[in-house]
Amino acid sequence: CIGRDLVQNWKEKFIIDFYGLSEEQARRNYPALMQRVTDYVKPERMEKQNESQRNNWWIHARPRIMLRNAMFGLGRYIGTCYTAKHRPFVMLDAAMLPDDGVVAIALDDFYHLGVLSSAIHHRWVLEAGGMLEDRPRYNHSECFVKFPFPAYTLEQQAKIRDLAEQLDKHRK
């Protein structure tokens, strides 16, 4: 999933993800995919300054291990664009890998989606985040980590959860 997909028309794309597999395991279990990576990725990686990327050329350049660990066991997560004039937060299937234009938040509750979609959080982002030209940039450590999630009652949380689920369905 790429950032543009969250704000424009969705286009299905596929990523070859050999994370957790050795070169031999990837070649043995997925020979056609490994051949494609060998043909198109390996030549570029062999020219990289980064030794890790050269030595592990078949693995994504940024495997985002902390994110993978945080998302372990989740069926979905919240995503938004790093840079966007309009900032939708959407639920994404955990099988979809985010690219570097997507802020992935390892929460699967529509309540959190609702709070992040609120005017309160939007205002926080405009104040705490940065700018890229004329578009607000979502800085995870400033916009999400430091955001003081409101203390709502269970009844209020249920209402927010329901509205956020409706909003997510409408956007999709």
Secondary structure as the mmCIF struct_conf table of DSSP 4:
data_model
#
loop_
_struct_conf.conf_type_id
_struct_conf.id
_struct_conf.beg_label_comp_id
_struct_conf.beg_label_asym_id
_struct_conf.beg_label_seq_id
_struct_conf.end_label_comp_id
_struct_conf.end_label_asym_id
_struct_conf.end_label_seq_id
HELX_RH_AL_P HELX_RH_AL_P1 GLY A 3 VAL A 7
BEND BEND1 GLN A 8 GLN A 8
TURN_TY1_P TURN_TY1_P1 TYR A 19 GLY A 20
HELX_RH_AL_P HELX_RH_AL_P2 GLU A 23 ASN A 29
HELX_RH_AL_P HELX_RH_AL_P3 PRO A 31 TYR A 40
TURN_TY1_P TURN_TY1_P2 VAL A 41 VAL A 41
HELX_RH_AL_P HELX_RH_AL_P4 LYS A 42 ARG A 45
TURN_TY1_P TURN_TY1_P3 MET A 46 GLU A 47
BEND BEND2 GLN A 49 GLN A 49
HELX_RH_AL_P HELX_RH_AL_P5 GLU A 51 ASN A 55
TURN_TY1_P TURN_TY1_P4 ASN A 56 TRP A 58
BEND BEND3 ILE A 59 ILE A 59
BEND BEND4 ALA A 61 ALA A 61
HELX_RH_AL_P HELX_RH_AL_P6 ILE A 65 MET A 71
TURN_TY1_P TURN_TY1_P5 PHE A 72 GLY A 73
BEND BEND5 GLY A 75 GLY A 75
STRN STRN1 ARG A 76 CYS A 81
BEND BEND6 TYR A 82 TYR A 82
STRN STRN2 THR A 83 THR A 83
BEND BEND7 LYS A 85 HIS A 86
STRN STRN3 VAL A 90 ASP A 93
TURN_TY1_P TURN_TY1_P6 ALA A 94 ALA A 95
BEND BEND8 MET A 96 MET A 96
HELX_LH_PP_P HELX_LH_PP_P1 LEU A 97 PRO A 98
TURN_TY1_P TURN_TY1_P7 ASP A 100 GLY A 101
STRN STRN4 VAL A 102 ILE A 105
HELX_RH_AL_P HELX_RH_AL_P7 PHE A 110 LEU A 116
TURN_TY1_P TURN_TY1_P8 SER A 117 SER A 117
BEND BEND9 SER A 118 SER A 118
HELX_RH_AL_P HELX_RH_AL_P8 ALA A 119 ALA A 128
BEND BEND10 GLY A 129 GLY A 129
STRN STRN5 GLY A 130 LEU A 132
TURN_TY1_P TURN_TY1_P9 GLU A 133 ASP A 134
STRN STRN6 ARG A 135 ARG A 137
HELX_RH_PI_P HELX_RH_PI_P1 HIS A 140 VAL A 145
TURN_TY1_P TURN_TY1_P10 LYS A 146 LYS A 146
HELX_RH_AL_P HELX_RH_AL_P9 LEU A 154 ARG A 171
#
